[in-house]
Amino acid sequence: MLRRPRADLAVSALRHLLSQRDPTRISPSDISALLIEYDVAGAEARSVLVQMWRQVLEAFLADDAFSDREIAYLEALREAFALTDEEVQSSEREVVHPRYAVALRDALADARLREDERASLSRLAQQLRLPEGVQEELYRRSTRALLEGLLKSSVADRRLSPDELHQLAAVAQHLGVTPNFDGATEAMLDRYALFWRIENGDLPSVAVENVPLDPDETCYSITPAEHYERRSEAGSAEGEGIVSVHIARGVYYRVGSVSDAQINRAPLKRVDGGHLLVTSHRVRFDGTQGSQAWRLREISSYQVYADGIVLEPRSGPAPSFTLGGDVELVAVILGAALARA
């Protein structure tokens, strides 16, 4: 019969050899002969040796420390196994580094690092024989994960207040790290900070031409739009899976994000194209066929879709508007305007 590689038997033989002889008395040729005896070669042989090395690492880490005797044993074993730098470093990343990373995570759980916690981490690093560069890299990873978690929690409602931003900066300063957000994250933070300011009274002011406004009326938003109305024979708009945003004084648009669903145009007919304005007094549509307006106090709720908004007046038909601009921003502005009406 053809001989087949038996990695399992090679592993058992290696264990037996290490139980009988110290690694200082084992040569690479001894290891090579053992592997050849079981027809284990190439990548499979490297895998057997690396796995055995990792098992020894894990055994020595039972007390979260390496003694001088254990370090000497590992050095001799590495030489006997002829392990490469990459094989050793890869094993340490998978076996040793997580011990320190767990301790870091626990110490940073409260987003602070006390002096006694720093001292404890320093002792652990020494016991694990972690190089300073490795400690710094693990610290960077842990603090970055912490800041990302705080950021995710802060913007869960798609709003970012000055207090939340200050907290992020204070935690970063305390930990001695500089937040390094990419362009997309910076844009997201600016967007959610804008939403927060709008809801807290800092609504934008937009200049408009050829639109008669009341003396005390301010235009907050103007967006390209298409105006639709429900066909007379069409049924109710209910049951389309979109939750209406019911507005009362002091209550804001808090849906969180625009729905992925688009306005169902099947039961609708296009009325006109033009611009949708949100002001301090009303929602106004100016189209090529004329203008129509709904006073804010006459609007009981509205629906937000991926491509537009449906108003729900207290009486009369519910107009639908597909928007050519930032739907969520218009929804936030409309919610803030309705809350103040």
C-alpha positions as CSV (number, residue, x, y, z in Angstrom):
1,M,0.0,0.0,0.0
2,L,1.1,3.6,-0.7
3,R,2.2,5.4,2.4
4,R,0.0,8.4,3.3
5,P,1.1,11.4,5.4
6,R,0.0,11.1,9.0
7,A,0.1,14.5,10.6
8,D,-1.8,13.3,13.6
9,L,0.8,10.7,14.3
10,A,3.6,13.3,13.8
11,V,1.9,15.5,16.4
12,S,1.7,12.7,18.9
13,A,5.4,11.8,18.3
14,L,6.4,15.4,18.7
15,R,4.6,15.6,22.1
16,H,6.3,12.4,23.2
17,L,9.7,13.7,22.1
18,L,9.2,17.0,24.0
19,S,8.1,15.1,27.1
20,Q,11.3,13.0,27.1
21,R,14.0,15.6,26.0
22,D,14.6,19.2,26.6
23,P,14.5,21.4,23.4
24,T,18.2,22.2,23.9
25,R,18.9,18.6,23.2
26,I,16.8,18.4,20.1
27,S,18.2,19.5,16.7
28,P,16.4,20.5,13.6
29,S,17.6,17.3,12.0
30,D,15.8,15.3,14.7
31,I,12.6,17.1,13.9
32,S,13.1,16.6,10.2
33,A,13.7,12.9,10.7
34,L,10.5,12.6,12.8
35,L,8.4,14.3,10.2
36,I,9.8,12.3,7.4
37,E,9.0,9.1,9.3
38,Y,5.3,10.0,9.0
39,D,5.6,11.4,5.5
40,V,4.7,14.9,6.6
41,A,6.4,17.5,4.5
42,G,6.1,21.0,3.0
43,A,3.3,23.3,4.2
44,E,1.8,20.5,6.2
45,A,5.0,20.1,8.1
46,R,5.2,23.8,8.8
47,S,1.6,23.7,10.1
48,V,2.4,20.9,12.5
49,L,5.4,22.7,14.0
50,V,3.6,26.1,14.2
51,Q,0.6,24.5,15.9
52,M,2.8,22.8,18.4
53,W,4.6,26.1,19.1
54,R,1.3,27.8,19.7
55,Q,0.2,25.1,22.1
56,V,3.3,25.6,24.2
57,L,2.8,29.4,24.2
58,E,-0.8,28.9,25.4
59,A,0.4,26.5,28.2
60,F,3.0,28.9,29.4
61,L,0.4,31.7,29.4
62,A,-1.9,30.0,31.9
63,D,-0.7,32.5,34.5
64,D,-0.5,35.5,32.1
65,A,3.3,35.6,32.4
66,F,6.5,34.2,30.9
67,S,9.2,33.2,33.3
68,D,12.9,33.3,32.3
69,R,12.9,29.5,32.2
70,E,9.9,29.5,29.9
71,I,11.5,32.1,27.6
72,A,14.6,30.0,27.4
73,Y,12.5,26.9,26.6
74,L,10.7,28.8,23.8
75,E,13.9,30.0,22.3
76,A,15.4,26.5,22.2
77,L,12.1,25.1,20.8
78,R,12.1,27.8,18.1
79,E,15.6,26.8,17.0
80,A,14.8,23.1,17.0
81,F,11.7,23.8,14.9
82,A,13.6,26.2,12.6
83,L,10.6,28.6,12.9
84,T,10.8,31.8,10.8
85,D,10.3,35.3,12.2
86,E,6.9,35.5,10.5
87,E,5.7,32.2,12.0
88,V,6.8,33.3,15.5
89,Q,5.3,36.8,15.1
90,S,2.0,35.4,13.7
91,S,1.7,33.0,16.6
92,E,2.4,35.8,19.1
93,R,-0.3,37.9,17.5
94,E,-2.8,35.2,17.8
95,V,-1.9,33.8,21.3
96,V,0.0,36.5,23.3
97,H,-1.3,39.8,22.1
98,P,-5.0,39.0,22.8
99,R,-4.1,38.6,26.5
100,Y,-2.9,42.2,26.6
101,A,-5.8,43.4,24.4
102,V,-8.4,42.0,26.8
103,A,-6.7,43.7,29.7
104,L,-6.7,47.0,27.8
105,R,-10.4,46.6,26.9
106,D,-11.3,46.0,30.5
107,A,-9.3,49.0,31.7
108,L,-10.8,51.3,29.1
109,A,-14.4,50.1,29.7
110,D,-15.2,53.4,31.5
111,A,-13.5,55.5,28.8
112,R,-10.8,56.5,31.2
113,L,-7.4,55.1,32.3
114,R,-6.4,55.5,35.9
115,E,-2.9,55.5,37.1
116,D,-3.3,52.2,38.8
117,E,-4.7,50.7,35.6
118,R,-1.7,52.1,33.6
119,A,0.7,50.5,36.1
120,S,-1.1,47.2,35.9
121,L,-1.0,47.2,32.1
122,S,2.7,48.0,32.3
123,R,3.4,45.1,34.6
124,L,1.4,42.7,32.3
125,A,3.3,43.9,29.3
126,Q,6.6,43.1,31.1
127,Q,5.3,39.7,32.1
128,L,4.2,38.9,28.6
129,R,7.5,40.2,27.2
130,L,5.7,42.5,24.8
131,P,7.9,44.9,22.9
132,E,7.1,48.6,23.3
133,G,6.1,48.9,19.7
134,V,3.5,46.1,20.1
135,Q,2.1,47.8,23.3
136,E,1.7,51.0,21.4
137,E,0.0,49.4,18.5
138,L,-2.4,47.5,20.7
139,Y,-3.1,50.7,22.6
140,R,-3.9,52.6,19.4
141,R,-6.2,49.8,18.3
142,S,-8.1,49.7,21.6
143,T,-8.5,53.5,21.9
144,R,-9.6,53.8,18.3
145,A,-12.2,51.1,18.9
146,L,-13.3,52.9,22.0
147,L,-13.7,56.3,20.2
148,E,-15.5,54.6,17.3
149,G,-17.9,53.0,19.8
150,L,-18.5,56.4,21.6
151,L,-19.0,58.0,18.2
152,K,-21.5,55.4,17.1
153,S,-23.5,55.8,20.3
154,S,-23.4,59.6,20.0
155,V,-24.8,59.6,16.5
156,A,-27.3,56.7,16.9
157,D,-30.1,59.3,16.6
158,R,-28.4,61.0,13.6
159,R,-27.8,64.0,15.7
160,L,-24.6,65.4,17.3
161,S,-24.8,68.0,20.0
162,P,-21.9,70.2,21.1
163,D,-21.9,68.3,24.5
164,E,-21.4,65.0,22.7
165,L,-18.7,66.4,20.5
166,H,-17.0,67.8,23.6
167,Q,-17.2,64.5,25.3
168,L,-15.5,62.7,22.4
169,A,-12.7,65.4,22.4
170,A,-12.2,65.1,26.2
171,V,-11.9,61.3,26.1
172,A,-9.4,61.5,23.2
173,Q,-7.3,64.1,25.1
174,H,-7.4,62.0,28.3
175,L,-6.2,58.9,26.5
176,G,-3.6,60.9,24.6
177,V,-4.8,60.1,21.2
178,T,-5.9,62.2,18.2
179,P,-9.1,61.2,16.5
180,N,-8.3,60.5,12.9
181,F,-11.7,60.3,11.1
182,D,-11.8,59.9,7.3
183,G,-13.5,62.4,5.0
184,A,-16.8,60.5,5.0
185,T,-16.9,60.4,8.8
186,E,-16.1,64.1,9.1
187,A,-18.9,64.9,6.6
188,M,-21.3,62.7,8.6
189,L,-20.4,64.5,11.8
190,D,-20.9,67.9,10.2
191,R,-24.3,66.7,8.9
192,Y,-25.6,65.4,12.2
193,A,-24.3,68.5,14.0
194,L,-26.3,70.6,11.5
195,F,-29.4,68.5,12.2
196,W,-28.9,69.2,15.9
197,R,-28.6,72.9,15.4
198,I,-31.7,73.0,13.2
199,E,-33.7,71.2,15.9
200,N,-32.4,73.6,18.5
201,G,-33.5,76.8,16.8
202,D,-30.7,77.5,14.3
203,L,-32.7,77.0,11.2
204,P,-31.2,78.2,7.9
205,S,-32.4,81.3,6.1
206,V,-32.7,81.1,2.3
207,A,-33.1,84.0,0.0
208,V,-36.0,83.6,-2.4
209,E,-37.1,85.7,-5.4
210,N,-40.6,86.3,-6.8
211,V,-42.2,84.6,-3.8
212,P,-44.4,86.8,-1.6
213,L,-43.6,86.2,2.0
214,D,-45.2,87.7,5.1
215,P,-43.2,90.5,6.8
216,D,-42.2,88.1,9.6
217,E,-41.9,85.0,7.5
218,T,-38.5,83.3,6.8
219,C,-37.8,80.8,4.1
220,Y,-35.8,77.8,5.5
221,S,-35.5,75.6,2.5
222,I,-36.2,75.6,-1.2
223,T,-35.8,72.4,-3.2
224,P,-36.6,71.3,-6.8
225,A,-39.8,69.1,-6.6
226,E,-42.5,67.3,-8.5
227,H,-46.0,67.7,-7.1
228,Y,-48.3,64.6,-7.2
229,E,-51.9,64.1,-6.0
230,R,-53.8,60.9,-5.4
231,R,-56.1,59.9,-8.2
232,S,-59.8,60.2,-7.3
233,E,-60.3,56.5,-7.8
234,A,-57.3,55.4,-5.8
235,G,-57.7,54.0,-2.3
236,S,-56.1,55.1,1.0
237,A,-52.3,55.6,1.2
238,E,-52.2,53.5,4.4
239,G,-50.5,50.1,4.5
240,E,-47.5,51.1,2.5
241,G,-45.0,50.4,5.3
242,I,-44.1,54.0,6.1
243,V,-44.7,55.4,9.5
244,S,-46.1,58.9,9.6
245,V,-44.3,61.6,11.7
246,H,-46.9,63.1,13.9
247,I,-46.1,66.6,14.9
248,A,-47.0,68.5,18.0
249,R,-45.5,71.7,19.3
250,G,-42.1,71.0,20.7
251,V,-41.9,67.5,19.1
252,Y,-39.4,67.0,16.3
253,Y,-38.8,64.7,13.4
254,R,-37.1,61.7,15.0
255,V,-37.6,58.9,12.5
256,G,-33.8,58.7,12.4
257,S,-33.2,58.3,8.7
258,V,-35.0,58.4,5.4
259,S,-36.9,55.2,4.4
260,D,-35.4,53.0,1.8
261,A,-38.8,52.9,0.1
262,Q,-39.8,55.3,-2.6
263,I,-43.1,57.0,-3.0
264,N,-45.6,54.7,-4.7
265,R,-46.5,56.6,-7.8
266,A,-49.0,54.1,-9.2
267,P,-52.0,55.6,-7.5
268,L,-50.8,59.2,-8.1
269,K,-51.0,61.7,-10.9
270,R,-48.4,64.4,-11.6
271,V,-49.8,67.9,-11.0
272,D,-46.8,70.1,-11.7
273,G,-43.0,70.6,-11.5
274,G,-41.3,73.4,-9.6
275,H,-39.9,74.1,-6.2
276,L,-41.0,73.2,-2.6
277,L,-40.4,75.8,0.0
278,V,-40.5,75.3,3.8
279,T,-40.9,78.6,5.7
280,S,-41.6,79.7,9.2
281,H,-45.4,79.8,8.3
282,R,-46.1,77.3,5.6
283,V,-45.1,74.7,3.1
284,R,-45.4,76.2,-0.4
285,F,-45.1,74.7,-3.8
286,D,-44.4,77.0,-6.7
287,G,-44.8,75.3,-10.1
288,T,-45.2,76.2,-13.7
289,Q,-49.0,75.9,-13.4
290,G,-49.3,78.0,-10.3
291,S,-48.7,77.9,-6.5
292,Q,-50.3,76.1,-3.6
293,A,-49.5,76.4,0.2
294,W,-50.3,74.6,3.4
295,R,-50.1,76.5,6.7
296,L,-47.9,74.7,9.2
297,R,-50.6,74.6,11.8
298,E,-52.8,72.8,9.2
299,I,-50.4,69.9,8.8
300,S,-50.9,67.1,11.3
301,S,-48.1,64.8,10.1
302,Y,-45.9,63.8,7.2
303,Q,-44.3,60.8,5.7
304,V,-40.6,60.6,4.7
305,Y,-39.5,58.4,1.8
306,A,-36.2,57.9,0.0
307,D,-37.2,60.2,-2.8
308,G,-39.6,62.7,-1.2
309,I,-42.2,63.7,1.4
310,V,-46.0,63.3,1.7
311,L,-47.9,65.9,3.7
312,E,-50.9,64.9,5.7
313,P,-53.1,68.0,6.3
314,R,-55.8,68.0,8.9
315,S,-58.3,68.3,6.0
316,G,-58.1,67.8,2.3
317,P,-56.0,65.6,0.1
318,A,-52.5,64.6,1.0
319,P,-50.0,66.0,-1.5
320,S,-46.9,64.1,-2.4
321,F,-43.6,65.7,-3.4
322,T,-40.6,64.0,-5.0
323,L,-37.6,66.0,-4.2
324,G,-34.4,66.7,-6.3
325,G,-32.4,67.6,-3.2
326,D,-31.5,66.3,0.3
327,V,-34.7,64.7,1.4
328,E,-33.5,64.1,5.0
329,L,-32.4,67.7,5.5
330,V,-35.8,68.9,4.2
331,A,-37.5,66.5,6.6
332,V,-35.5,67.8,9.5
333,I,-36.2,71.4,8.6
334,L,-39.9,70.7,8.2
335,G,-40.0,68.9,11.5
336,A,-38.3,71.8,13.3
337,A,-40.6,74.3,11.6
338,L,-43.7,72.3,12.5
339,A,-42.6,72.0,16.1
340,R,-42.4,75.8,16.4
341,A,-45.6,76.6,14.5
